[in-house]
Amino acid sequence: MTGEKTQGVLTLPRTSGRSRPGASSSTTALERWLLRGLHGMLGRPTISFMLWDGYRVPEGPPAMASVATMRIADRRTLWRLLANPALNFGDDYSNGLIEIDGSLVELVEALLRAVYVTGKGGLRERLAVNRPIWRRRNSLAESRDNIHHHYDLGNDFYRLWLDGEMVYTCAYFADPSMTLEAAQVAKMDHVCRKLQLRPGETVVEAGCGWGALSLHMARRYGAKVTAFNISREQIEHARARARGEGLDSLVTFVEDDYRNISGTYDVFVSVGMLEHVGRDFHGEFGRVIDRSLGSEGRGLVHSIAQWRSFPVNAWLERRIFPGSYPPTLREMAAILEPIHCTVTDVENLRQHYALTLRHWLDRFEQRAGEIGALYGETFVRAWRLYLSGSIANFNVNCLALYQMLFTRVARTQTPWTRAHLYASDPAHPGT
């Protein structure tokens, strides 16, 4: 059973109400045995499971204190969790049939450590099998629907909890005490400094979100930018900002797929889009870079990544980010091999993304009442799980955030050190 989209909002399948007739009945010996088996397959994480009659696993005082307890509402929810944990945990949590006592972030961290990091559990391969029965691909026809599913929920929704620039990618915290607003501006400067962007240079941005980076490159560095995006709501917002700031002569926002980029530029930039390209289309992404860059061009790709290649979680693929795949660093670098480009610098901003997500989750929770009034409680719970799970993945090293800087092979002039990244005047890097 799949979710339905209504005006861009995902409506999760209702498995039923938050309680069922008979939910208070006693558990059977088989159900208790199965729950103990599930706990073992998960590698005995430091969490507790509690069934509807109060039966708890592990039984008695655990060897280590549980960081959280997962409460299962009834036997149908238990059987669904056993049948397909990768998909049904998310759906049934969203529908209120699984409740968490304690920190949702810490619960997901404990599961990830046991299943993926230490490898003690026997469930890792099973979770890989429990990928979606279908997968959305990122063909020209399907990409627009995939992006609409997540990014066209409405600018008003994202405005409730993002920073004022509407940046929905990893921030850069030169100091962990920085505000989210300051850290997002610092991220945009960090990107521009890495590229050593100069006035009058031409830039193409593949996947520009609400346009903040494109506008920053023009406003602060004097670049002439052409930015591509297939999210209509984002493009309209970006164009309005450019007109309002008098930057529409320097920045052109194009509502089109990145595969239709044409022209030759000094710089290619993609921030937060490669994870939506899909592994099957990495070669095509590379060919776009190839035809976009001049003989001494340079570029930067900023992407969520994995430490090794795993299938995308079934629930995340189906309910939140259809068509997504975070590449490994090896897969990112392989994009450049056939197109006469070479990697000049790689930085992992994993901890920065965990902190960015923490800011987003805190702001989301502050506005949860308003969001629930707009989209419903099931939607709020689904996004709470998505944001919390993302924090957990970055905290335990399952996910990384790589900024990969590259140039054409013919471009032999590269910075001697990284001093230009920390210059006092971001508008004049190297001073």
N, C-alpha and C positions, 0 to 999 in steps of 0.2 A: 504494500500500500504506500503510495507516494504522497508527499505534501502537495498542496495546491498554492498557486500564487494569486493573490488578490491585490491589485494595484501595487505589485512589486513586493508584497509582504508574504513571507512564507507562513502558511497555516499548517502546523504539524498534524498528522493523523491522530485523532482522539482514540486511544485504546479503551477508554471509558472514563467515568468520573473518578474523583479522587478517593472513593471508597466503593467497595462492592459488597453485595449481599454475601455473607459467609466469610468475609475477610477476617472476622474475629475467631473463626474455627481453629482448632488445634492443628499444628503441622504434623505431617506423617513422618514415620521413620525414614522413608525414602527421600522426602524433601530435605530433612536434616542431613542425611548422608550426602545428597547432591550438593548442598551448600558447603559442607566441609570439603568436598572434592573441588569445588570451584575455588575456594580459598587456597587449597594446595596448588592448583594449576596456576594461580596468580603469583605463586612464589611466596605465599604467606606474608603479604604486605602488612605494614603496621596500621591496619584499619580493622574495624569490626563490622560484621554483617548482622543485622537483626531482622528476624521474620515477624510477621504480623501478630503472632502470639507471644512475642517476647523472647523466643529462642535466639541465642546469640552464638556466633562463631567469630573468634575462637572461644571455646567454653572455658570457664574459670578464669583466673588471673592470667592474662597474656604475658609472654616472656618480655615483651616490650609494650609500653603504653601505646594504645591506639591514638592516632592523631585525629581520627574522626570515625563516626559510625554511619553506615549506610542502612537505612530502614526501608524494607521492602513491604509494600502495602498488602499484597495478597498473593495467592499461589499462581495466578495467571502471570503476574509481573515476574515472579521467580522463574517460571518456565521460559518466559520471553528472554530474560537475562541469560539463562543457561543456553538457549538456542542460538542467540546472536548478540553477545555482549557489546560488540563494536557499534552496532546500530541501536539496539533497544535500550541500553543504559541511557543514552542521550534523549531518546524519545520519551521514555517513562519518567525520567527526571523532569523533563520539560512539562509533562502532563501531571506532575505532582504525585505520581505513584511510587517514586523513590524520593526519599527525603534524606538530607545529610545533616547530622548533628556534628558540629565542628566546622572546620575550615574546608570549603570545597577545593581551594587551591592545594592545600596540604594532602587532601585525600587523593587527588589526581597525581600529585607528585609521588606519593607512596606507591600507587599502582604502576606508574611509569618506571620507577626505580626497580621494582620487582620484576616486571615483565620485559622491559626493554634494556635497562642499564645493566643490572646484575645478571639478567638472563636466568634467574633461578627457577622461574615458572615454566610450565609447559604450554602456556597459552599463546606465546608469540606467533607461532606458525598458524594456530587456529584463528587468531585475529587477522592474519594476512588472508586466510581463506574467506573470512567473513567480510570481505570487501563488498561494495554494492554489486548487486546482480547486474546492473547497468552502470556505465560510466559515461558522463557527458564529455564529449570531445570538444576541442576548441577550433573546429573548422570555422570558416568565415560565417557560415549560417548559424552555427550554435554559439559562437563566442558572445554575440550580443545578448542572447537569452541568459547565458551564464553570468555576465556582468550585471544585467538588469536584476537578476535574482538577489544580489547582495548590495550593489551600489545605488540602485534606484529606489531604495526604501523611502526616499524623501530627504531633501536637504535639511528640513526642519528636524528630522530625527538625529542626524549626525551633528547638527549644530548644538544640540542639547548637551553633548558630552565631549566633543573634540575641542581643540584650542581655537582661538579666534581666526587663525589662518586656514582652518579646516584641513589640516594635514593628517592623513590617515596612514602614516608609515612611521617606522621607528625614529624616535627623536635621538638627539646626541646630548648627553649630560656630561659636560666638561666637569661639573660638580654635581654630585647626586642630589644636592639640596636645591638645584635650579627648579624654577617653575616649568610646567609643561610648555607654556608659551615661549619662554626663553630657550628651552631645549630644542624646540622645533625650528626656531630661527637659526640656532647654532648648527643643527643638522644641515640646513640648506647652505649655510656658509661652509660647512665641512666638505660638502659635495663640490661646491664651486672652487674652493681652495685646492682640493685634490686635482681638479681639472685645470687649475691655473687659468681660469677663464679671464679673457681680456675684452675690453670694449670693442664693439664692432664685429666680434666673432659670431658665426652662425651656429645655432644649436638646434637639433631635433630631439624632442622628448617623446618617447613611446610610453603612453599611459600616464596622463598628467594629473589624474585626480581632479580636485577642484582648482587646480592651476597655481597653487602657491609657489612651487619651485620655479616654474616658468616666469612668473611675475617677479620673483626675487632675482633671478638671473638677469632680467632686463633692468629692473629698478636699481639694483645694487652694483651690478657689474657691466651694464651697458651692452649686454649681448642681444642679438636678434634671434628670437626663438619661434620655432614652429612646433606646436604640441598636438599630439593625436590622442583621442580617447573615444570610446564608443558608448560611454554613459551620457545620455542626453542631459540629465539633470546636472551632472557635474560640468559639462561643457557650457551650458547656459549660465551657470553661476560664474564660471571662469571668465567668460566673455563680458559679463556685466561688470566684474571687477576690473578687467582691463580697460573698459570704457571709462569707468568711474575714476581710475587713477591716471587716465591719459596715456596709457601704455599700449593701446591697440595698434600703434604704428610700429612697435617693437615686437609684440607678441601676437601670433596668429593661432587661434585654437580651432582645430579641425575635428569635426565629429566623424571619425572614420577609424577603421581597423589599422593597427600598426603595419600590417602587411601591405597596405596601400601607400606607405610613405614613399615619396618621390623626391628627387633633388639630391644635391651633394652639400654636405655640411662639414664644418670644422670639428664639431663635437656631437657625439651620440650619448644620450642619457636615458636610462630607464630605472625608475625608483619604485619598487613595490609592484612590478608587473610580471616579471619572469615566472613567479610562482603561479600565475594564471595562464601562462602560455601552454603548458602541458609538455611532457617529455617528448611526445610524438612530433612536436612542432619546434623543437630546439634548433634543428637544422634550418628551418625557414626563418626563425628569428635571427640566426647568424647571417643568412643571406641578406636580410634587411639591413643589418649593420654594415655588411660589405658594400652594398650599393649606395649607402648613405654617406659613407666617409670618404674624404679625399685621400690622396696618397700618403699624407702625413697626419691623418686625423687621429683622434683619441676619443675615449669614451669611459663611461662608468655604468656598471650594472649593480643595483642594490636589490638584494632578494633574500627572503626567508629561505633557509636551506636545512637539510638534514645531515646528520653525521654519517649515516649510511642509508641506502635506498630502501625505504619501506613503503607499502601501499598507503595511500591517504586513508585516515580513519573513515569508516563507512558513514557514520553519522555526520561528520564534518563535510564529507563529499556530497551527501544527499541534501542536507538541510541548510548548510551555511555557505559553503564555497564550492559549488559544482564546477567540475573541470579543473580543479587546482592540483598542483603537484610541486612541492618544494624540492628543488634539485639538490644533489650533493655538490660539494665544491669541485669534485672531479668533473661532474656533468656540466657545471658552469664554465669551467676552463675549456672543456672540449668544444664548446660552441665556437671558440675563437680559432681553433687549430686550422680549419679549412679556409679561413678568410684572411690570411696574412696579417693576423693581429697577435700581439704578445701581452701577457699579463705583466704589469709593472708594480702592482701593489694589491694586497688583500688585507682587509681588516674585518674582524669578527666583532660585531656590536651586540652580541647575545644579551649581555647584562643590561645594556641600554634598552633593548626591546622589552625585557621583563619589567623594567621600571616604567617604560612608556605605557605598557598594558596595565600596570597597577594604577597609574593615573587615570587611564580610561575607565577601568572598572570602578574606581572610587567615584568618578563623576557620573558614570552610568547609574550607580546605586543611589546617588543623590537625586537623580531625576527619574527613578524607577516608577514612581507613582504616575508621573506625566506620560511616560512611555507606555505603561500598562493601560492607561486610559485611551491611548491612541491605537495600540496594537494587541492588547490583551495580555493576561498573565502568563500564558504559555509562551508567548514570544519573549517576554522578559526573562523567564527562566532559561529559555534556550540560549539567549545572548549572554546571560550570566555564566552559563556553563562554557560557552565558547570563549569568553574573555578569561575566565578562571583557568580553563584547560590550557589556553595559550601561555599564560603566565607560568604554569607548571612545566610545560614543555621547554620553555627557555631556561627556567631555573635549574632543571636537572640535565641540561645539555642535550636533550633530544633534538631541539631545534637551534639553529644558529641564524645570525643575520650577517651576511657577507656583503661588503662593498668591494667589488672587484674593478680595479682601474686597469685600463689597457690602452695600447697605442698600436698603430700600424707598425709592422716590422721595420719599415723604412725610416721611422721617426726614432733617431738615436739620441736626441737630446731629452734626457729625463732628469728630474731633480736629484741632486747629489745626496741630500738628506730629506727628512720630513719637516724641517724647520718651517717651511712655508705654511704648513697646516696650522701652526700656532702663532702666526704673525699677529701683531697688535692691531693692524688695520686690514680687515677682511676685504675691503674694496681694492687694496693694493697688495696682494699676497707676495711674500718674500721681503717685505719691508719691516 
